[in-house]
Structure formats: C-alpha cells, structure tokens
Amino acid sequence: MENPEARSVTSRELLVICVLATIAGAVIGFVGGAFRWCLHVADAWRAHVLEWAHSLPGPNWLIPMAFTGLCAATAALIVGRVPLAAGSGIQHVEAVARDEAAPPPLRVVPARFIGGVLSIGSGLVLGREGPIVHMGAAIGSETARRARMDDNHVRSMHNAVAGAGLAVAFNAPVGGALFVFEEVTRDFRFRTVVPVLLSVGAGVACSRVILGNRPDFTVERIDTPSITLLPVFLVFGLLTGILGAAYNRLVIGPLELVDAVHALPPAAKAALIGGGIGLLASLAPLAAGGGDTVSQHVLAGGALTLPLICWYVVMRFIAGPLSYAAGTPGGLFAPLLALGALWGILYARIVEAVVPAVDSSIALPMAIVGMSALFSASVRAPLTGIVLVVEMTATTSVTVPMLIASAGAVVVAHLAGVAPIYDSLRKRLLASPAPPAE
C-alpha cells in the first residue's frame, strides 16, 4: 500500500516545481524579449550600414565584410570563454534531458545574449531560438539549484524553461510546449506537462510586454486549398524530405571541415566566415540574416522573379550551414523556416507553369507549408513544426496540406538514412574533446 506521506511530499514537490517554473518562465520571457528587441535594433542598424556602404565610392562591399567579420570574431572570442555558448544550444538541452550532460551554468546567459546579438545581428544566417532556448534552460537549472532541489528536479526545471525559451523565440506558446514533449523529453506525464505549460505561459506573457501581442508574421487571409490539390502538396512534401536530408548533411560537413583546420584560431575562422556572409549581404541583403525579413517578404506576397527565388534558395541553403560552422551563438530553426518559405514559393511557381489546373493562388499556401515541411524533415518533430508555423502566421486554413506535406517529408528524410539534425549535433557535442558537463 502506498504511503500517504510520500504522496503528500510528491504533491508538495510538484507545487514547488510549478511555482519555480512560473517564476523562471517569467524571467526568460523578459530576457528573451529583450534579446529579440536587441536583434530588431541590430537588424535595423545593419540595414543602415549596408545602405551607407552602398552610397560610398570604390569597393564599398569591404565595409559589410569587415563589419560582419569583426562581429563574428568577437562572438567567437566570447564562446572561447564559455564554450557551451557555441552553436544552437538545443543539442545540449537534449543531452541534459537524457542525462548525458550536466545542466548549463548561469554564465551561459550573458555569453549567449551578447554573442547572439553580435553574430545574428551582424547578418550571419542563424536563428534566435537556439540562444533563447539555452538561456531558458540555464535560468531554469539555476533556479532549481538555488532552491536546493535534487538532480531530477533540476532537469525538470531545465526542460520546462527551455520550452518557454522556444515559445518566447517565436511567440508560439503551444509550439514551445510541444517542443518539450515531442523533441526534448518525449514525455507527456502529468508532472512534466504542468510545469512546462506554466513556464511557457508566463514566458510568452512577459515577452509580449516588450514585443507586443501579435503574431511574428503578418499574413493575409488564405482560403483553404481545394482537396484536388492535396497530391500537389504530397509531392512537395516528398521532395522537401530530400531537401531536408541534404540540408542536415550540409550542416555537419562545414563543421567537420572547420574543425580540421588547426592552423587558425576559432576567432579567425569565424572572421573569415563572417566576412563571406558580409559580402553576400552586400550583394543580396535578403540572403543574409536570420530570415525573418525574407520570410515576411514572401508571406506578404512580395514580388520576386523566378531566377531571384532560385538564387535566394541556393544562397541560403549554403549560407545557413556555413554560418553555423563559425561556432558563434545562433540556431537553425529560423533559417530553416525562411528557406522553407522560399522553397515553397519556388515549387509553386514551377507547378503553376507546368500544371494547367494550378494557378498563382497556391503560392502563399505553399510557402507556409514549406516552412513546416522543411522543419519537419530536418528536426523530425512534425507536430512542433506545424504548430509553430500556425502560431507564427495566425493561419489555420492550410493545416491539412501541412499535415500531408510534413508527413511525407519526415518519411522520406527517415528513409534517406539521415539522422535528425539535433541527434547529429548532440553526438558531436558529446564526442568533443571538451566535455559538455561543467
């Protein structure tokens, strides 16, 4: 027979975790909101620098090259002091959830905040979500440690506030919670669900104090696509699975190449990569940066010629993995969403040209479906991807095509034998000479 006292202790522990998760969620809400606000300012300042550079005579492309290279090198120097601040951070969050690594220390927060603003704000093709998720995990872990909770509860707090971080990054509370359940813990038990929901709710509410209460993207009303077009979306999903598998391989390739170059210090490698991305930004501003600008341009129906769409797809397909290889703070989600939107528009234009029954009205639905399908193919978390995109665009009329395309993308990517991107990155992290535990 179960001990009533043990039940009461467990209930009290759950209550304490819920209270602490709410407090820590509020903290990451303000921290993540401030981080996103800083990135908005940095993006505006970068656009001003590009405009000013273009007005100058001579080789004005040297200015954005130097600007991005210097910022990337500075961010790499910060990572040199706090190695856990490198890259996305989500792979470390998953390693901690699996008890393969120790929770991150609190010094990860300022390192990722400053380093992320420098690297993402200067134009590297990196996402804001990785740093915010990892900062949330560090805040959750530290909150539990300060409350003198045991290791299991520290991990519970770590996971819950990491979910709040993703929710804050994309203003997507349900998507942030699903990310924890589907990708991080793969656990839907009561004592996992409740702290996550409270932390996510507090985080998003506090971040909206800074950022406002509106979806990340402004999208016009979209009619539900005809059921006769579902095969078109299925074929798109199957092709997206191939693209996602290729993207995952491409992310790992430059990382291994950069690791193999021992003659240069990490800051010099980051400066060279940053300089290349700065040159790209000078030639095609929408090809650089985290991707929100190009995603909004596509989702707002902005005019792009077919050759220009092809150019942006190719450039961002290469620039994302190259930027990640710089080893500076920054994630993969936001660039994936932008690439997916571009890829969806490209596919829609091609189908429109070769299939008489398809017209231009399919373009915007295909861009939205592309965001979720490419995310699903790369991360293998289709429910999270679909819900994130629905919340970010405030659009539900293409849910069925998203389900079909995402399912097809996940199946093809799995059959291709390519691991989910964060599984590959987690294995690299755990195999690195410097252990992730601190």
C-alpha positions in Angstrom: 0.0 0.0 0.0 1.3 3.5 -1.0 2.5 5.7 1.8 0.2 8.8 2.1 3.1 10.9 3.3 5.1 10.0 0.2 2.1 11.2 -1.9 1.9 14.5 0.0 5.7 15.0 -0.3 5.4 14.4 -4.1 2.5 16.8 -4.3 4.4 19.5 -2.4 7.4 19.0 -4.7 5.2 19.3 -7.7 3.8 22.5 -6.3 7.2 23.9 -5.7 8.3 23.0 -9.2 5.3 24.7 -10.7 5.9 27.9 -8.8 9.6 27.9 -9.7 8.8 27.1 -13.3 6.4 30.0 -13.5 9.0 32.4 -12.0 11.8 31.2 -14.2 9.5 31.3 -17.2 8.7 35.0 -16.5 12.5 35.6 -16.3 13.2 34.1 -19.7 10.2 36.0 -21.0 11.8 39.3 -20.2 15.3 38.1 -21.1 14.2 36.5 -24.4 12.0 39.5 -25.2 15.0 41.9 -24.6 17.1 39.6 -26.8 14.7 39.8 -29.6 14.3 43.5 -29.2 18.1 43.9 -29.4 18.1 41.8 -32.6 15.4 44.1 -34.1 17.6 47.1 -33.4 20.7 45.3 -34.7 18.9 44.4 -37.9 17.9 48.0 -38.5 21.4 49.2 -37.8 22.8 46.6 -40.2 20.4 47.7 -42.9 21.6 51.3 -42.3 25.2 50.2 -42.6 24.5 48.4 -45.9 22.7 51.5 -47.2 25.5 53.8 -46.2 28.2 51.5 -47.6 26.4 51.3 -51.0 26.4 55.1 -51.2 30.2 55.2 -51.0 32.5 55.1 -54.0 35.1 52.4 -54.5 35.0 48.8 -53.1 32.1 49.6 -50.7 31.5 45.8 -50.2 34.5 45.8 -47.9 32.5 47.6 -45.2 29.8 44.9 -44.6 32.6 42.3 -44.9 34.6 43.9 -42.2 31.5 44.6 -40.0 30.2 41.0 -40.1 33.7 39.5 -39.8 34.5 41.6 -36.7 31.2 40.8 -35.0 31.6 37.1 -35.7 35.2 37.1 -34.4 34.1 38.9 -31.2 31.3 36.4 -30.7 33.8 33.6 -31.2 36.0 35.1 -28.5 33.1 35.1 -26.1 32.5 31.4 -26.9 36.2 30.8 -26.2 35.5 31.9 -22.6 32.1 30.0 -22.4 32.3 27.0 -24.8 28.7 26.0 -24.1 27.6 29.2 -25.8 28.6 27.9 -29.2 26.1 27.0 -31.9 22.4 26.3 -31.2 22.4 25.0 -27.6 19.4 22.8 -28.3 21.6 19.8 -28.7 22.9 20.4 -25.2 19.4 20.9 -23.9 18.5 17.5 -25.3 21.7 15.9 -23.9 20.8 17.2 -20.4 17.3 15.9 -20.7 18.7 12.4 -21.5 21.1 12.7 -18.5 24.1 12.7 -20.9 25.4 16.1 -19.8 25.2 18.5 -16.8 22.8 21.4 -16.9 24.3 24.7 -18.2 25.8 27.2 -15.8 24.2 30.6 -15.5 27.2 32.3 -17.2 25.8 30.8 -20.5 23.1 33.5 -20.3 25.2 36.7 -20.8 27.5 34.8 -23.2 24.7 33.8 -25.4 22.9 37.1 -25.1 25.9 39.3 -26.2 27.3 36.7 -28.6 24.0 36.1 -30.2 23.3 39.8 -30.8 26.7 40.1 -32.3 26.5 37.1 -34.6 22.8 37.1 -35.6 22.6 40.9 -35.6 25.6 41.3 -37.9 24.0 39.2 -40.6 25.1 35.6 -40.0 22.4 33.2 -41.2 21.5 31.9 -37.7 18.3 31.7 -35.6 17.4 33.5 -32.4 15.7 30.4 -31.0 18.8 28.4 -30.1 20.3 31.1 -27.8 16.9 31.8 -26.1 16.1 28.1 -25.6 19.6 27.6 -24.0 19.3 30.7 -21.9 15.9 29.5 -20.7 17.4 26.1 -19.8 20.2 27.8 -17.8 17.8 30.0 -15.9 15.6 27.0 -15.1 18.5 24.9 -13.9 19.9 27.7 -11.8 16.5 28.5 -10.2 16.2 24.8 -9.2 19.8 24.7 -7.9 19.2 27.9 -5.8 16.1 26.2 -4.3 18.4 23.2 -3.4 16.3 20.8 -5.4 17.7 17.3 -6.4 19.1 16.5 -9.8 15.9 15.1 -11.2 14.0 18.3 -10.4 16.9 20.4 -11.7 16.4 18.6 -15.1 12.7 19.1 -14.9 13.1 22.8 -14.5 15.8 22.9 -17.2 13.4 21.2 -19.7 10.3 23.3 -18.7 12.0 26.7 -19.1 13.8 25.6 -22.3 10.3 25.1 -23.7 9.4 28.6 -22.5 12.5 29.8 -24.4 11.3 28.4 -27.7 7.8 29.8 -27.1 9.3 33.3 -26.5 11.6 33.0 -29.5 8.6 32.5 -31.9 5.8 34.0 -29.8 4.3 30.5 -30.0 3.2 29.1 -26.6 1.7 25.8 -27.8 4.6 25.2 -30.1 7.1 25.8 -27.3 5.3 23.3 -25.1 5.1 20.7 -27.8 8.8 21.1 -28.5 9.5 19.9 -25.0 7.1 16.9 -25.2 7.9 15.8 -28.8 11.6 16.6 -29.1 13.3 17.2 -25.7 11.7 14.8 -23.2 9.4 12.7 -25.3 7.3 12.5 -22.2 3.7 13.5 -21.6 3.4 12.6 -17.9 1.4 14.9 -15.6 4.4 16.2 -13.7 6.2 17.0 -16.9 3.2 18.7 -18.6 2.1 21.1 -15.9 5.4 22.9 -15.2 6.0 23.2 -18.9 2.6 24.8 -19.5 3.0 27.2 -16.6 6.6 28.2 -17.6 5.6 28.7 -21.3 2.5 30.8 -20.4 4.5 33.0 -18.0 7.3 33.4 -20.5 5.2 34.4 -23.5 3.0 36.8 -21.4 6.2 38.6 -20.2 7.8 38.7 -23.6 4.7 40.3 -25.0 5.2 43.2 -22.6 8.3 44.0 -24.6 7.4 42.8 -28.1 3.7 43.4 -28.3 0.8 40.9 -28.6 0.8 40.0 -32.3 2.0 37.1 -34.5 5.5 37.1 -35.8 4.4 37.3 -39.4 1.6 39.3 -41.0 -0.3 37.1 -43.5 -3.4 38.0 -45.5 -6.4 35.7 -45.2 -5.9 32.5 -47.2 -8.7 30.3 -48.5 -8.5 26.6 -47.8 -6.8 25.0 -50.8 -9.0 22.6 -52.9 -8.9 19.0 -51.9 -7.9 18.2 -55.5 -4.6 20.0 -54.8 -3.6 17.6 -52.0 -1.5 15.4 -54.3 0.5 18.5 -55.3 1.2 19.1 -51.6 2.1 15.5 -51.0 4.7 15.5 -53.9 6.0 18.8 -52.4 6.4 17.1 -49.0 8.3 14.1 -50.6 10.7 16.5 -52.4 11.1 18.5 -49.2 12.2 15.4 -47.3 15.1 15.1 -49.8 15.9 18.7 -49.3 15.8 18.4 -45.5 18.1 15.4 -45.5 20.6 17.2 -47.8 20.4 20.2 -45.5 21.2 18.1 -42.4 24.3 16.6 -44.2 25.4 20.1 -45.3 25.2 21.4 -41.7 27.6 18.7 -40.5 30.0 19.0 -43.4 31.3 22.5 -42.8 31.6 21.8 -39.0 33.9 18.9 -39.7 35.9 21.0 -42.3 36.3 23.9 -39.9 37.4 21.5 -37.1 40.0 20.1 -39.4 41.7 23.5 -39.9 44.1 23.7 -36.9 46.3 26.5 -38.3 43.8 29.2 -37.5 42.3 30.1 -34.1 38.5 29.9 -33.8 38.1 33.7 -33.9 40.0 33.9 -37.2 37.8 31.2 -38.7 34.7 33.0 -37.5 36.0 36.2 -39.0 36.6 34.6 -42.4 33.1 33.1 -42.5 31.6 36.3 -41.2 33.4 38.2 -44.0 32.0 35.9 -46.6 28.5 36.4 -45.2 29.0 40.1 -45.1 29.9 40.1 -48.8 26.8 38.1 -49.5 24.7 40.6 -47.6 26.2 43.4 -49.7 25.2 41.6 -52.9 21.8 40.4 -51.8 20.6 41.6 -48.4 17.7 39.1 -48.2 20.2 36.2 -48.5 21.8 37.1 -45.1 20.4 37.4 -41.6 18.2 35.1 -39.5 15.4 35.0 -42.1 12.5 36.9 -40.6 12.8 39.7 -43.3 12.8 37.3 -46.2 10.0 35.2 -44.6 7.8 38.3 -44.1 8.6 39.4 -47.7 7.4 36.1 -49.1 4.4 35.8 -46.8 3.3 39.3 -47.6 3.3 38.4 -51.3 6.3 40.4 -52.2 7.4 40.4 -55.8 10.3 38.0 -56.6 11.2 36.8 -60.0 11.8 33.1 -60.5 15.6 33.5 -61.1 15.8 35.6 -57.9 13.9 33.0 -55.9 16.3 30.3 -57.2 19.2 32.5 -56.2 17.9 33.0 -52.7 17.1 29.3 -52.2 20.7 28.3 -53.2 22.4 31.1 -51.3 20.5 30.5 -48.0 20.9 26.7 -48.4 24.6 27.2 -48.4 24.9 30.3 -46.1 23.0 28.7 -43.2 25.3 25.7 -42.6 28.4 27.9 -43.4 27.3 30.5 -40.7 26.7 27.7 -38.2 30.2 26.4 -38.8 31.5 29.8 -37.4 30.9 28.4 -33.9 29.2 31.6 -32.7 25.9 31.6 -30.8 22.9 31.0 -33.1 20.3 28.4 -34.0 18.9 26.6 -37.0 15.1 26.9 -36.7 14.6 30.5 -38.1 16.8 30.0 -41.2 15.1 26.7 -41.8 11.7 28.4 -41.8 12.9 31.1 -44.2 14.4 28.5 -46.5 11.2 26.5 -46.4 9.1 29.6 -47.4 11.4 30.3 -50.3 11.4 26.7 -51.4 7.6 26.6 -51.2 7.3 29.7 -53.5 9.8 28.2 -55.9 7.9 24.9 -56.1 4.6 26.8 -56.5 6.0 28.8 -59.4 7.2 25.6 -61.2 3.9 23.8 -60.7 2.0 26.8 -61.8 4.0 26.8 -65.1 3.6 23.1 -65.9 0.2 22.1 -64.4 -2.7 23.9 -66.1 -5.1 23.3 -63.2 -2.9 25.2 -60.8 -2.8 29.0 -60.6 -0.9 31.6 -58.6 -3.2 31.3 -55.6 -1.2 28.2 -54.5 1.9 30.3 -53.9 1.2 31.6 -50.4 -0.2 28.3 -49.0 2.8 26.5 -50.4 5.2 28.9 -48.7 3.5 28.3 -45.3 3.5 24.6 -45.9 7.2 24.7 -46.9 8.1 26.3 -43.6 6.6 23.4 -41.6 7.6 20.6 -44.0 11.3 21.6 -44.1 11.4 22.0 -40.4 9.8 18.5 -40.0 12.3 16.9 -42.4 15.3 18.3 -40.7 14.3 18.2 -37.0 11.8 15.2 -37.2 9.3 17.0 -34.9 6.4 17.5 -37.3 3.8 18.4 -34.7 6.0 21.1 -33.3 6.8 22.4 -36.8 3.2 22.6 -37.8 2.0 24.3 -34.6 4.9 26.8 -34.6 4.1 27.9 -38.2 0.4 28.1 -37.4 1.0 30.3 -34.4 3.6 32.4 -36.2 1.4 33.1 -39.2 -2.0 33.0 -37.4 -3.2 30.9 -40.3 -5.1 27.6 -39.9 -6.6 27.2 -43.4 -3.7 25.2 -44.7 -3.5 22.8 -41.8 -4.4 19.7 -43.8 -1.8 20.3 -46.6 0.7 21.0 -43.8 -0.1 17.6 -42.2 0.2 15.8 -45.5 3.4 17.5 -46.7 5.1 17.2 -43.3 4.3 13.5 -43.0 5.7 12.9 -46.5 8.8 15.0 -45.7 9.5 13.1 -42.4 9.1 9.7 -44.1 11.5 10.5 -47.0 14.1 12.1 -44.7 14.0 9.0 -42.5 14.2 6.6 -45.4 17.2 8.6 -46.7 19.1 7.4 -43.6 20.0 10.9 -42.4 19.6 11.4 -38.7 17.6 14.3 -37.2 19.8 17.3 -37.1 19.9 17.7 -33.3 20.7 14.0 -32.9 23.7 14.5 -35.1 24.7 17.7 -33.3 24.2 16.1 -29.8 26.5 13.2 -30.8 29.2 15.7 -31.9 28.8 17.6 -28.7 29.2 14.5 -26.5 32.2 13.3 -28.6 34.0 16.6 -28.4 37.3 16.8 -26.5 35.9 19.3 -24.1 33.1 17.6 -22.1 29.8 19.4 -22.0 29.4 18.8 -18.3 30.8 21.6 -16.1 
